[in-house]
Amino acid sequence: MPLFIIPSLSSYSQLTGYFFFPLFSMETLTLFFFFLLVSFLFFLLRTNYRTRWRLHHLPPGNFGLPFLGETLQLISAYKTENPEPFIDDRVSKYGTVFTTHVFGEPTVFSADLETNQFILQNEGRIFESSYPSSISNLLGKHSLLLTKGGFHKRMHSFTMSFANSSIIRDHLLVDIDRLVRLNLESWADRVLLMEEAKKITFELMVKQLMSFDPCKWTEKLMREYMLLIEGFFAIPLPFFSITYRKAIQARREVVEALNLVIAERRRKGQSEERKNDMLAALLDGDGGAGGFSDEEIVDFLLSMLVAGYETTSTIMSLAVKFLTETPQALAQLKEEHDEIRSRKSEGKALDWKDYKSMPFTQCVINETMRVANIISGVFRRTTADVSIKGYTIPKGWKVFASFRAVHLNHNCFKDARSFNPWRWEKTNSGGTELLNMFTPFGGGPRRCPGSELARVQLCVFLHHLLTQFSWVAAEEDKLVFFPTTRTKHRYPIIVRRRESCTSTPS
Ligand code: HEM
């Protein structure tokens, strides 16, 4: 529908001639033409979308306002405490697959289990990963999250070989145990759990990637890293956004620091004993196409730090929050860990057998990731016209597979919006029903290569926390879901050391 009544040509020429200027100032005129232009573009856009809707048989939905689409509705919806307001609302209107327009482009959202699985499994065929430019510019083009085709396959399996069960068991577990205990040593009174968890997972990743123990260098790297990550949620225009400018500068600093480490390792070469870390494996190359360039190694290390640090630390602190609010689960978990500790001599590190005897801990971790995973879903782009549920998604469109919408769907998980770790007990005795609907680590060719490593880090952290401390929440702290899942005040807790603490690092 036209927004303005446009005068006929003859009256228009009269207007532009003699009478017009005395009646309207230049500013009013400019404004008038600007609105005219915007409504014309809006009209074109609408017509274009309507035609597409008719021609392509798109999933039902709404494109919202011109240019902005439904972006503002999405952002304001996720600022509430409700975990899935934007999707819930549209699922009830249009069904589990719907069309919207967010962050500058038309996007099809899926809150449907089968569709999500179809999207994940067809990665590299009719879908490819797609991140906003704010993220891709900061990660670098060789980041595993952004690479495609053969290079992605090669790097993904390379990462899997670094973080698989036997490497964790034989090499990584001992450092995870030691660094977690070192961090907990300094805990007293009030602790900002989210900050502490971030510090722990950052130090763990740096150790596993480059063999550095915590020091001034790692502290500086972490500060730059946090600035870099803040840029992910900023407008990717350095001229308009200070946060984004700072993030770009931080990326430069991180790249420079990593380049120095690589140069030092290359220089020492054969003269030093080979380190058992990811960087050593990258410097060796993987036997294919002449190894990796420094630029590739830097982007790769940088993206591994991003992928493995905020994800795991969020689950660490949210697991503690949910346990604090569910005393029965906390008591059962404490029992599981006290039992493990009672079998070990004082200060002895956890081993693989201990890790494998934490069934209820795995239930708590699953339930935390189900209720409040930091990765609520993944964006993809279609590389061909794609048929889904009788609809067609045109080539080049964005698609969002929402894992959280499935995880919080009452038809998939009974009483889905409450924290109930006992629901997972069946899976410990071989039940697969829930696991088939559970995708906290994604799926298909891009499934998280760090899933086992994350689980081990979470188990070790919970073990030492439970066996060394009791705690209470220092204040009420609510969950928020935008731009990332976290608690509003970084979850402060008051900790007290338990009498029977026997866990000093040896
Ligand atoms: C609880 C902790 C974690 C969660 C919930 C998580 C979740 C995910 C998800 C959902 C994806 C798939 C992204 C996509 O399909 O586009 C992913 C990818 C990835 N994750 Fe994790 N992750 C966690 C921890 C880790 C850790 C500790 C590492 C470090 C080794 C890691 C490294 C990666 C990498 C490198 C990718 C990219 C894989 C690719 O694109 O091929 N993640 N993660």
Residues whose N, C-alpha, C, O or C-beta is under 5 A from the ligand:
A	BS01	HEM	S129 L144 L145 H156 A163 M304 A307 G308 T311 T312 I315 I375 V378 P440 F441 G442 P445 R446 R447 C448 P449 G450 L453 A454
